[in-house]
Amino acid sequence: MSGRPAVFLDRDGTLIEDRHYLRDPAGVQLLPGAAAAVRKLNAAGRAVVVVTNQSGIARGLLSEADYVATADRLDELLAQEGAHLDARYHCPHHPELSGRCSCRKPGPLLYRQAAATLGLDLGRSWWLGDRVRDIAAAGALGGRGLLLLTGAGANESRRPEARLWPTARDLTAAIRVVLADRLQ
């Protein structure tokens, strides 16, 4: 085993309320238990990495600066609760507007960048999110995923491809599973 395990989190609908193309930092609202869940991962020595698709940038609905401002606000809210992210990555593209890319989830690029930068073991890592695309890279990269029933998760869990993934009620429940994993 080389590198430490990570927990890759989606942002909207997993950590914070999904506000659709969030551009105002005042709209960043943590989901119940999210900060405590991240704090538990921090205490357990897991790298906590947010990977998010932000197609609103390609659509012209928000700018890179808007995204950074909302991401910084998330960092502030977590810090107020004694939690932190080790890194955050985002894809600003939309395939119909900016062409295909390998950074849009479930593409592997951002996860591989995180692994290289932070010295992560993807095979011992977890992917958590409220959409199948948030966790699908887990299979391709040798990790494990949990579909959260927060955000879009309840509807997403009805999709045929969602049946491949176990579910968790919310981030708090998912973190219990992650921390009980003996392979880490």
NORSULPE-V963230 format. One record per residue. RES is the residue in one letter. SS is DSSP state (h for helix, s for strand, l for the rest). PSI is psi in whole degrees, 0 to 359 (999 if undefined). Layout:
res:ss:psi
RES:SS:PSI
RES:SS:PSI
This chain:
res:ss:psi
M:l:127
S:l:140
G:l:166
R:s:156
P:l:154
A:s:162
V:s:115
F:s:121
L:s:138
D:l:162
R:l:292
D:s:121
G:l:354
T:l:305
L:l:320
I:s:163
E:l:138
D:l:109
R:l:10
H:l:104
Y:l:51
L:l:123
R:l:346
D:l:119
P:h:334
A:h:341
G:h:356
V:l:117
Q:l:119
L:s:142
L:l:152
P:l:131
G:l:355
A:h:314
A:h:317
A:h:321
A:h:315
V:h:319
R:h:320
K:h:319
L:h:318
N:h:312
A:h:329
A:l:359
G:l:13
R:l:139
A:s:134
V:s:116
V:s:126
V:s:130
V:s:123
T:s:140
N:s:130
Q:l:66
S:h:345
G:h:334
I:h:311
A:h:328
R:l:351
G:l:16
L:l:342
L:l:160
S:l:169
E:h:319
A:h:322
D:h:314
Y:h:313
V:h:320
A:h:319
T:h:324
A:h:319
D:h:323
R:h:321
L:h:314
D:h:317
E:h:314
L:h:319
L:h:316
A:h:323
Q:h:337
E:l:13
G:l:26
A:l:161
H:l:156
L:l:143
D:l:332
A:s:164
R:s:142
Y:s:149
H:s:150
C:s:121
P:l:7
H:l:164
H:l:126
P:h:326
E:h:342
L:h:321
S:h:5
G:l:171
R:l:151
C:l:165
S:l:3
C:l:344
R:l:129
K:l:136
P:l:19
G:l:153
P:l:349
L:h:309
L:h:326
Y:h:319
R:h:323
Q:h:315
A:h:317
A:h:317
A:h:317
T:h:319
L:h:359
G:l:53
L:s:152
D:l:102
L:h:329
G:h:339
R:h:14
S:l:164
W:s:148
W:s:127
L:s:130
G:s:171
D:l:7
R:l:150
V:h:321
R:h:338
D:h:333
I:h:351
A:h:328
A:h:338
A:h:315
G:h:316
A:h:332
L:h:7
G:l:8
G:l:196
R:s:153
G:s:153
L:s:131
L:s:119
L:s:144
L:l:14
T:l:175
G:l:236
A:l:1
G:h:322
A:h:314
N:h:319
E:h:326
S:l:345
R:l:347
R:l:143
P:h:319
E:h:343
A:h:339
R:h:345
L:h:346
W:l:138
P:s:159
T:s:161
A:s:143
R:l:317
D:l:185
L:h:323
T:h:313
A:h:321
A:h:320
I:h:326
R:h:318
V:h:313
V:h:313
L:h:342
A:h:352
D:l:117
R:l:347
L:l:352
Q:l:999
